[in-house]
Amino acid sequence: TLGILVLGVHYATYMGEAYRAGIDAVPKGQWEAARALSLSPGRTWGAVVLPQAVRNVLPALGNYAIAMFKETPYLA
């Protein structure tokens, strides 16, 4: 069980970096447009930023999930 925890923490760092990169990939103009429309911060994230970030993040998350499953036999 310790190996599963270590593997989870290891890949959580990679997934966190993938999310950060996806959010950074949203153009600054999108943030400014949301502010110009007087959207609240929660609405900005939910309606503007996250839909675009998820589109960028999904391929990397899929790759990390596959790699994690491929490494689970090492725990046996």
C-alpha positions as CSV (number, residue, x, y, z in Angstrom):
1,T,0.0,0.0,0.0
2,L,2.9,2.3,0.6
3,G,4.0,1.8,-3.0
4,I,0.6,2.9,-4.3
5,L,0.7,6.0,-2.1
6,V,4.2,6.9,-3.4
7,L,3.1,6.3,-7.0
8,G,0.1,8.5,-6.5
9,V,2.0,11.3,-5.0
10,H,4.7,11.0,-7.7
11,Y,2.1,11.4,-10.5
12,A,0.1,14.0,-8.6
13,T,3.0,16.4,-9.0
14,Y,3.1,15.8,-12.8
15,M,-0.7,16.3,-13.0
16,G,-0.5,19.5,-11.0
17,E,2.1,20.8,-13.4
18,A,-0.1,19.8,-16.4
19,Y,-3.0,21.8,-14.9
20,R,-0.8,24.8,-14.2
21,A,0.5,24.7,-17.8
22,G,-3.1,24.4,-19.1
23,I,-4.2,27.5,-17.1
24,D,-1.1,29.4,-18.3
25,A,-2.0,28.6,-21.9
26,V,-5.2,30.6,-21.7
27,P,-4.5,33.9,-23.4
28,K,-4.3,37.0,-21.3
29,G,-6.9,38.6,-23.5
30,Q,-9.5,36.0,-22.3
31,W,-8.9,37.1,-18.7
32,E,-9.2,40.8,-19.7
33,A,-12.3,40.2,-21.6
34,A,-14.0,38.5,-18.6
35,R,-13.0,41.4,-16.5
36,A,-14.3,43.9,-19.1
37,L,-17.7,42.0,-18.9
38,S,-17.7,42.4,-15.1
39,L,-17.7,38.7,-14.5
40,S,-17.0,37.6,-11.0
41,P,-13.8,35.6,-10.3
42,G,-15.8,32.4,-9.9
43,R,-17.7,33.0,-13.2
44,T,-14.5,33.9,-15.0
45,W,-12.9,30.5,-13.9
46,G,-16.0,28.5,-14.6
47,A,-17.1,30.0,-17.9
48,V,-13.9,31.3,-19.5
49,V,-10.7,29.8,-18.1
50,L,-11.5,26.2,-17.2
51,P,-13.2,25.1,-20.4
52,Q,-10.1,26.3,-22.3
53,A,-7.6,24.9,-19.8
54,V,-9.3,21.4,-19.7
55,R,-9.0,21.2,-23.5
56,N,-5.2,21.7,-23.2
57,V,-4.8,19.5,-20.2
58,L,-6.7,16.3,-21.2
59,P,-4.0,14.8,-23.5
60,A,-1.3,15.2,-20.8
61,L,-3.5,13.7,-18.1
62,G,-4.3,10.7,-20.3
63,N,-0.6,10.1,-20.9
64,Y,0.2,10.3,-17.2
65,A,-2.7,8.0,-16.3
66,I,-1.4,5.4,-18.8
67,A,2.1,5.7,-17.6
68,M,1.0,5.3,-14.0
69,F,-1.0,2.1,-14.8
70,K,2.0,0.8,-16.8
71,E,4.2,1.2,-13.7
72,T,1.9,-0.5,-11.2
73,P,3.4,-4.0,-11.9
74,Y,6.7,-2.7,-10.3
75,L,4.9,-2.6,-7.0
76,A,4.2,-6.3,-6.9
